[in-house]
Amino acid sequence: MARTKELEPKSLKEPQVAAHVEDPTIEQLAAAAGRTDEIAVRRQLFGWRELISTVIPLALIAFFARNVDWRQAFATLRRADPVFVIAALLVYYLSFPVRAIRWARLLREGGTRIFGRDLLEILLLGWFVNCLVPAKLGDLYRSYLVKRRFGISLSRTVGVVVAERLLDLFVVFGLLIVDGYVAFGRTILPDLNVLYVTGGALGFVILIGLVALYAVGPRLGRFFPAEVRRIGRLFREGVLHSFRALPIAGPLTLLVWTLETTRLLLVLFALGLYLPPSQVIFVAVASSLLTTVPLTPAGFGFVEIAMVYVLTTGFGLAQNDAVAVAVLDRAVSVFSVIVVGGVLYLRTQRTERIGAAR
């Protein structure tokens, strides 16, 4: 914990809420998972778990790519129109301010005066970590950064991030069902039933979890020590209070996924390809659902294989074209984040070292 205090920048904004002393256990958990200093990040990126999370998708891709004509796929990529690629990047990065505004709106339900511009860099850093390590640790990392910079309870902030992810999942699964019916009609591919069953089971578990959090959590809390009850209460408030912002957060979530779909549409245009809007939406939301797979960073391996399968078997795209779409879309949505997030991370570390030196 001494290490964490050393890194506390002195020039940060004053907290807008009452002073809060975090529980040491959860503080240490966040510090370990978020890797808040440069040495820890380096260890995280090159640890054995990260090696496994890299080997798994590479093995999957190697297995399923045995019959791919890579020469044709790269020929398709070489003819990509740079204007549409840049447009896809601009649309994709436009989604981050929208996400930051939504996140700030959810946090304000807890009484915090905070705005999207305060959270944009933190959000990008969280996405950067999610692109490098499995299990969505970037979400815990950005929660920890908000706690450090604005003095908001980590337990409450994690609860708000959970609520944010739930909003995304509800919208994604809703679009998957409605748009899947429009795109496929009554002839859904048998292999895609797994996606629907998984999504349905996930939705059911989420619903049960919310009911338990609201009705059962307070009753079970009395069997635990006071500090555990306090952490549980803050987390519960972070999740449940966030849904008060649904009239604003809901439309913002729809806007986020409109931008995500537009990004994929522009990637198709860049490669000289076209699919009906309903099919583009289905591919975009199905791919995004698979990014939640905790085994690999950003669903790497699973997303690419699923995209190629749906584009070829489901919508009749040539295999080399489908591979090119998957590669270019992931370059826009993942590898560009690694570059941009890496620059932000290095700049943040330099600023914190200068602040600590003062």
Secondary structure, DSSP 8 states (H G I E B T S, - for coil): -HHHHHT--TTS---SS------HHHHHHHHHHHT-SHHHHHHHHTSHHHHHHHHHHHHHHHHHTTT--HHHHHHHHHT--HHHHHHHHHHHHHHHHHHHHHHHHHHHTTT----HHHHHHHHHHHHHHHTTSSTTHHHHHHHHHHHHHH---HHHHHHHHHHHHHHHHHHHHHHHHHHHHHHHTT---GGGHHHHHHHHHHHHHHHHHHHIIIIIHHHHHTTS-HHHHHHHHHHHHHHHHHGGGHHHHHHHHHHHHHHHHHHHHHHHHHTT----HHHHHHHHHHHHHHTT-TTSGGGTTHHHHHHHHIIIIIT---HHHHHHHHHHHHIIIIIHHHHHHHHHHHHHHHHHHHHHH-
